[in-house]
Amino acid sequence: PEEALRLGEDTWQRLDSLLGPRNWHTLGCQNNVALDRIATGDLASGKALQAEVLRLFEQTQGPEFPDTRNAAEGKRLDPDFDPPAI
């Protein structure tokens, strides 16, 4: 969990600067960072981030968006992006 948290925090910052804080890839990464914080014992920070991510998903994607529902259920998200075709 510690390594996942380290990688996730770094990825979150990169996605935030490239795609913006309300992009669903960024939010998916934040969701996973929240879960990693909880897993490493940082419950307060993890729960606060989890609540913020859910709020932003609901605002930007709506309550029925699959990732919004998964975040509400405390599930890890897989914001997989495929490289563009060459």
N, C-alpha and C positions, 0 to 999 in steps of 0.2 A: 503493500500500500504506500509506503514512503516514496518509492521510486515512481510509482504511478502518479502520486501527487506532484512530485517535482516536475515530471514531464508534462503533466496536465497544466500546471501553473504557467510553464513556459509557453505551451501551445496556446493557452487562453490569451496571453498577452500578444502573441503574434497574430492570432485571428482577430483580436480586438483592433489592432492597428491596421490590419489589411482589409477587413470586412466591416468593421464597426461593431459597437456593443449590442446592437439589436438584431444582428444577422443570426439566422437560426443555427448556423454552424458554431458561431461564437457561444450562443446560448447552450447548445448541446455540450460543448466543452466545459462551460461553467457548471452545468448540472453535474457532470462527472467529477469535476474538481470538488464540488460540494460533498459528493458521496465519498471521495477519497479523504477529505478533511474529517468527515465523520468516522471513517474507518481507521484513521490514525489517531483518533481520540480528541480531535478539536471539534467537539460537538456544537458549541455556541456559534463558531464561525461557519461551520458546515451547514447548520440549520438555517442561519441567517441568509447565506448565499442561496440555499435551496429555495427559500421563500421568495427571494428577489428574482431568481430565474423563472419560477413559476409565474410570478406577476408579469414579467416581461414577455414570456411566451403567450400568456393570455391576451396581453395588449397587442402584440404584433401578429400572432398567428391564430388567435381565437381559442376558445376552450375545447373545441372538438379536434384540433390538429393532433395527429398521433403523438408527436413529441411532447405536446402540452399534457396530454393524458398520461404518458409514461413518466414524465417529470413529477406529476401530481401523485403518482403511485410509488415514487422513490426508486424508479428503475434507471439503470445506466443507459445512456443513449449512444448510438453509433452514427455520428454525423460523417458518414463516409463520402468523400468526394472523389470522383473519378477524374483523371487527367483528361484534358481535351484530346480529341483524336488528331493524329498527325497526318 
